[in-house]
Amino acid sequence: MAKKRTHKWAFPLGLALVALAVVGVVSLVNMAVQGVRELTDDPQGRLRYEVFLANVVARDPDPFESPLLGNQGQLLDITLWSLLRRADNTPADFPMDDDGNLMIAQDVAAERYRLLFGVDLPAHMTVETDGFDFVYDAEAEVYRVPIAGELLIFVPRVVNINRTGRSVELTVEYLAVDDFNLDETNRQQDLVPVRTMIITLNEQDNEDVPWQVSAIRHPMGVDVAGGSPVLN
């Protein structure tokens, strides 16, 4: 694996980015739904779903019919980001090692994985991303996070809700984030749906993680590319 580029000043910057990451993603979700509907006109709780799904769809995980069949590295990536970038806007609060890495205890990660996906984490492992790695330290039983930002590819827009008891199927557009598609205040504008997926959530009695993600699938083999239906 190619060594990731690191800088001594990256971690202090990274701490600031982690603290602001929730605000940023919630702002992106808000902007994604503005112009389509007023956020106050949200009787079905779409915005709550979109904020929850922000960490789930951000880096475009592979579809799965069950978390047991999902890409473990991708699900663990979602898990760790849900601990770092919280939906309630509270900053991440984890200890730091001597090298300036955040340390997330493996037990904390495993419990969040169970809450998010309803199954046990099969094994602890290092998670490789395009920008950096979540490095698993088996001896210390922690994940070390040398964070200086993140790769955010998509934000979600819920376009349909189908509830059955405590389960809900959401039709979700993945809106492409483009660093060059900014207005004069450096805010994203005109986010474009790249694909549409069906995401199944199961309600649970947990304030921090109100739903479990049980499946992500293509709707009848159809995606959206450039705003037009495309057969897979």
N, C-alpha and C positions, 0 to 999 in steps of 0.2 A: 504494500500500500504506500502511495506517495505521502511523504511527510507534509502535514499541514503547516502553513505559514503561521508563525506566532510572533508577537511583539510584546515587550515588557509593559507597554502602556495599554495593551488590549484589555486586560482584565478590569482595571478601573472604569474604562469606557464600557466594558461589558456589563458591569454592575448597574450603571446608569441605564443601559439599554434594557436589561431585565426589568428594572423598576418601571420603565416606561412602556414595556412591551405590551402589557395588558391594555393600557390606554390606547396604544397604537392599533391593536387588533380590533378593539371595540369600536374605535373610530372608523376603521375600514369597513367593518360590518354595518355600522350606521350609514356610511356613505353608500354602501352597496344597495341598501333598501330605499334610501332617499330618492325621490324622483319616480319611484314605482308606487309607493304608498307612504303616508305619513306614519311615523313611528308610533304616534298616539293612537292610531287606528289599527290596533294589533290585538283583536279580541281572542285570537287563537294562540297567542304566545309565540309568534314566529320569531321575534327578536331574541327571546330566551333560547330557542333552539339554535339560532344562528351564532350567538355568542358561544354556546356550548360546543358547537361543531367547528369553531374556528381552529382549534388545535387539531381536530380530527382530519380535516380536509387540506390543511395548510400545505403539506408536501405531497399531496396526491397519492395516498396509499393504494396498494393493489386491492381490487375487490375481493371479498370473501363471503362465503355463506355461513361461516361460523368462525369466531375468534380462534378456535382450535386449528383452523385451516388457514389462518391469515399469516402474513409475513411477520414473523416475530420481531425482527429488528424494527420494522415500521411501527408495529403496535407499541413497542417499548419506547420508540422515539416520541410517539403521541403521549405516552404516559409521562415521560420525563418533562416534556414541554408543558403538560397540564399542571405539573408541580411548579414550574418556573413562571409560567404566564397564566395567572389565575383569572377566572371569569369575574370575580368580585373586586378586581382592581387592587387587591392587597399585594405588596411586593413579596418576592421570594425571600425566605428567611432560612438560609442554610449556612453552616460553618464553612470556613475557608482553610485550605491547607497552606503550607509555607510557600508554595509556588503560585498562589493566587487563584486556585481553582475552587469553585463551589463544590461541596461534598454532599451528595444525596445518599443517605443510608439505603442499603439494598432492601431492608425491611419496609422502609417507606415507599420505595418504588414498587415492591411486590404488592403491597396493600392497595396502592393506587391502581395498579394493573387489574387487580381483582374487582375493584369498584367500577372501573371503566368497561371491562369486557366480560365480567361474570365468570371468569376462569382463572386458575392459577397461572402465574408466569412460569413457562416450562423450564427456563434456565436463565441465569444472569449472563450478560454478554456485553461487550463493547458495541456501541451503536455508531456506525460510520455515516456521516453526512457529507454533503458537498463542501460545507464550510469548515467543519471541525468534527471531532468525535466526542461522544459521551463515553469516556474511558472507564471500564469496569475494573476496579482494583479488588481482586478476590481476597487478598490478605487483609486489607482494611475493611472489606465488606461495604464499599461505597462506590458510587459513580462520581467520577471527577469531571467537572464541567468547565473547560477552558473557554468560556463563552465571550465572544465579542460581536454578537449580532446573530441573526438567523436568516435562513433562506425561506422566505415566504412566497409561495407560488400562487396559491389560491385563497380566496375568502368565499364563504358559503352564502347563497341566497335561497331560502326555502320558498318554493313556489306552490307546493301542495302538501296537505297534511291529511293522513288517513289513520284515524285512531281505532283500535280494537281493544277494549278493556284497558290494561296498563301497558299496552304495546302501541307504538306509533310508527307508521311508514312515512318518511319524509322524502318528497321529491326535491332534490337539491341541485341548483346550478352552481358550478364551480366558476367563480369569476376570476379572471386572470389579473394578477398584480404585475404592473409594469413600472419599473423604476424611472422610465422615461416619460410615462404618461402622467405628468404632474402639472397642477395649475401653478399660478404665481405664488401660492403659499405652500408649495411642496406637498399638496394633498392629491391623492389619487382621484382621477376623474374618468368618467365613461368606462367603468370596468366592464369587460366583455365576457359573457359566458362561453367557456371553452368546451365543457361537457356537462351532462346531466346524469346524476346518479340517484339511486334509491338507497336511503340509509334507514335501517330499522333500529329503533331505540326501545328499551324496556325501562319503564319507570321504576324507581326504587326510592326508599325512604332515606335519603341522604342529602342534606342541604348542600354540601360542597360538590357532590357528583350526583345530580338528580336522575341521570339516566345511564344505563349500560348500552354500549354499542354492540349489537348482536349480528349485524350484517351490513355489507356495502355491496351493491350489485348494479349492473347496467339495467336500465329499464327496457326490456324487450330487445336488447342488443343495439339500442340507439343512443348515440351521444349527440351533443351539440358542438359544432365547430364553427366559429365565426358567426354565431347566431342562427345557423341553419342545421336541420337534422341531418345526421350522417350515419349510415348503417355501418356497424363494425364488421 
